[in-house]
Amino acid sequence: MEHRITKKYSYFIAIALISVLGSCYYDNESELYPTNNYPTVNVSYATNVNPIIVSSCNSCHSTSAKFGNIITDTYLDLKKIVDNGKFIGSIKHNSGFIAMPQSSAKLNTAQITMVEAWIAEGAKNN
């Protein structure tokens, strides 16, 4: 009888150990919290902002595809929606704005922060 109880405890201990040890793993901090490769000062339209616009906005908002009658493929057209506040409200998915981009994932926090910095610096054509 005592042998059965010991055997039951052995199985229980083995399962508990496997469960505990199996749930442990190594977290790589750089993978969990990637380095922000987007500047937040001296942001350049041509170097920093326009590549985001090209990849996330222009497929729907260009001179050839004017969804919502909004064009983002030129600086002057983008500046119009930046100046009226609709651009930042849309990319941040703020209440009262149409969330953009609609057909893909929201821009990441670093991208949005960089665009906000560009706008705060005067949304220059640099």
TORKOL-4160 file (C-alpha; in steps of 0.2 Angstrom, whole numbers, padded with zeros to 4 digits, m for minus):
126
<pt num="1" X="0000" Y="0000" Z="0000"/>
<pt num="2" X="0014" Y="0012" Z="0005"/>
<pt num="3" X="0022" Y="0008" Z="m0012"/>
<pt num="4" X="0007" Y="0014" Z="m0022"/>
<pt num="5" X="0006" Y="0031" Z="m0012"/>
<pt num="6" X="0024" Y="0034" Z="m0015"/>
<pt num="7" X="0022" Y="0030" Z="m0034"/>
<pt num="8" X="0007" Y="0042" Z="m0035"/>
<pt num="9" X="0017" Y="0056" Z="m0027"/>
<pt num="10" X="0031" Y="0052" Z="m0039"/>
<pt num="11" X="0019" Y="0054" Z="m0054"/>
<pt num="12" X="0012" Y="0070" Z="m0046"/>
<pt num="13" X="0029" Y="0078" Z="m0043"/>
<pt num="14" X="0035" Y="0073" Z="m0060"/>
<pt num="15" X="0020" Y="0081" Z="m0068"/>
<pt num="16" X="0022" Y="0097" Z="m0057"/>
<pt num="17" X="0041" Y="0098" Z="m0062"/>
<pt num="18" X="0038" Y="0096" Z="m0080"/>
<pt num="19" X="0024" Y="0110" Z="m0079"/>
<pt num="20" X="0034" Y="0122" Z="m0070"/>
<pt num="21" X="0050" Y="0119" Z="m0080"/>
<pt num="22" X="0041" Y="0119" Z="m0096"/>
<pt num="23" X="0034" Y="0136" Z="m0093"/>
<pt num="24" X="0051" Y="0144" Z="m0090"/>
<pt num="25" X="0060" Y="0152" Z="m0105"/>
<pt num="26" X="0072" Y="0166" Z="m0109"/>
<pt num="27" X="0065" Y="0183" Z="m0114"/>
<pt num="28" X="0077" Y="0193" Z="m0124"/>
<pt num="29" X="0074" Y="0211" Z="m0120"/>
<pt num="30" X="0079" Y="0218" Z="m0137"/>
<pt num="31" X="0065" Y="0207" Z="m0145"/>
<pt num="32" X="0052" Y="0212" Z="m0132"/>
<pt num="33" X="0056" Y="0230" Z="m0132"/>
<pt num="34" X="0064" Y="0235" Z="m0149"/>
<pt num="35" X="0075" Y="0250" Z="m0151"/>
<pt num="36" X="0066" Y="0265" Z="m0157"/>
<pt num="37" X="0074" Y="0268" Z="m0174"/>
<pt num="38" X="0063" Y="0283" Z="m0177"/>
<pt num="39" X="0070" Y="0301" Z="m0173"/>
<pt num="40" X="0059" Y="0312" Z="m0163"/>
<pt num="41" X="0069" Y="0328" Z="m0166"/>
<pt num="42" X="0075" Y="0336" Z="m0183"/>
<pt num="43" X="0063" Y="0324" Z="m0192"/>
<pt num="44" X="0064" Y="0325" Z="m0210"/>
<pt num="45" X="0049" Y="0323" Z="m0222"/>
<pt num="46" X="0059" Y="0316" Z="m0236"/>
<pt num="47" X="0069" Y="0304" Z="m0225"/>
<pt num="48" X="0058" Y="0299" Z="m0211"/>
<pt num="49" X="0039" Y="0303" Z="m0214"/>
<pt num="50" X="0037" Y="0301" Z="m0233"/>
<pt num="51" X="0043" Y="0282" Z="m0232"/>
<pt num="52" X="0029" Y="0279" Z="m0220"/>
<pt num="53" X="0016" Y="0288" Z="m0230"/>
<pt num="54" X="0021" Y="0279" Z="m0246"/>
<pt num="55" X="0020" Y="0262" Z="m0237"/>
<pt num="56" X="0004" Y="0265" Z="m0227"/>
<pt num="57" X="m0006" Y="0278" Z="m0236"/>
<pt num="58" X="m0003" Y="0281" Z="m0254"/>
<pt num="59" X="m0010" Y="0265" Z="m0260"/>
<pt num="60" X="m0027" Y="0272" Z="m0256"/>
<pt num="61" X="m0024" Y="0291" Z="m0255"/>
<pt num="62" X="m0014" Y="0295" Z="m0271"/>
<pt num="63" X="m0017" Y="0306" Z="m0286"/>
<pt num="64" X="m0023" Y="0290" Z="m0295"/>
<pt num="65" X="m0033" Y="0283" Z="m0280"/>
<pt num="66" X="m0042" Y="0297" Z="m0271"/>
<pt num="67" X="m0052" Y="0288" Z="m0258"/>
<pt num="68" X="m0061" Y="0300" Z="m0248"/>
<pt num="69" X="m0055" Y="0314" Z="m0259"/>
<pt num="70" X="m0039" Y="0314" Z="m0249"/>
<pt num="71" X="m0022" Y="0314" Z="m0257"/>
<pt num="72" X="m0005" Y="0310" Z="m0248"/>
<pt num="73" X="0007" Y="0307" Z="m0261"/>
<pt num="74" X="0014" Y="0325" Z="m0262"/>
<pt num="75" X="0020" Y="0335" Z="m0248"/>
<pt num="76" X="0008" Y="0349" Z="m0252"/>
<pt num="77" X="m0007" Y="0338" Z="m0252"/>
<pt num="78" X="m0002" Y="0329" Z="m0236"/>
<pt num="79" X="0001" Y="0346" Z="m0227"/>
<pt num="80" X="m0017" Y="0351" Z="m0230"/>
<pt num="81" X="m0023" Y="0337" Z="m0220"/>
<pt num="82" X="m0009" Y="0339" Z="m0207"/>
<pt num="83" X="m0014" Y="0357" Z="m0205"/>
<pt num="84" X="m0032" Y="0354" Z="m0202"/>
<pt num="85" X="m0028" Y="0340" Z="m0189"/>
<pt num="86" X="m0037" Y="0326" Z="m0198"/>
<pt num="87" X="m0021" Y="0317" Z="m0202"/>
<pt num="88" X="m0014" Y="0314" Z="m0184"/>
<pt num="89" X="m0031" Y="0310" Z="m0177"/>
<pt num="90" X="m0034" Y="0297" Z="m0190"/>
<pt num="91" X="m0017" Y="0288" Z="m0188"/>
<pt num="92" X="m0019" Y="0288" Z="m0169"/>
<pt num="93" X="m0036" Y="0281" Z="m0171"/>
<pt num="94" X="m0043" Y="0295" Z="m0160"/>
<pt num="95" X="m0062" Y="0296" Z="m0157"/>
<pt num="96" X="m0071" Y="0306" Z="m0170"/>
<pt num="97" X="m0059" Y="0302" Z="m0184"/>
<pt num="98" X="m0059" Y="0289" Z="m0197"/>
<pt num="99" X="m0045" Y="0276" Z="m0192"/>
<pt num="100" X="m0031" Y="0275" Z="m0204"/>
<pt num="101" X="m0025" Y="0265" Z="m0212"/>
<pt num="102" X="m0041" Y="0255" Z="m0215"/>
<pt num="103" X="m0034" Y="0241" Z="m0225"/>
<pt num="104" X="m0019" Y="0237" Z="m0213"/>
<pt num="105" X="m0012" Y="0238" Z="m0196"/>
<pt num="106" X="m0011" Y="0254" Z="m0186"/>
<pt num="107" X="0005" Y="0262" Z="m0187"/>
<pt num="108" X="0016" Y="0258" Z="m0173"/>
<pt num="109" X="0019" Y="0269" Z="m0158"/>
<pt num="110" X="0037" Y="0274" Z="m0164"/>
<pt num="111" X="0030" Y="0279" Z="m0181"/>
<pt num="112" X="0016" Y="0289" Z="m0174"/>
<pt num="113" X="0028" Y="0298" Z="m0161"/>
<pt num="114" X="0040" Y="0303" Z="m0175"/>
<pt num="115" X="0026" Y="0310" Z="m0186"/>
<pt num="116" X="0019" Y="0320" Z="m0171"/>
<pt num="117" X="0037" Y="0326" Z="m0169"/>
<pt num="118" X="0038" Y="0331" Z="m0187"/>
<pt num="119" X="0021" Y="0340" Z="m0186"/>
<pt num="120" X="0027" Y="0349" Z="m0169"/>
<pt num="121" X="0042" Y="0355" Z="m0178"/>
<pt num="122" X="0031" Y="0363" Z="m0191"/>
<pt num="123" X="0029" Y="0349" Z="m0204"/>
<pt num="124" X="0043" Y="0356" Z="m0215"/>
<pt num="125" X="0046" Y="0350" Z="m0232"/>
<pt num="126" X="0064" Y="0345" Z="m0228"/>
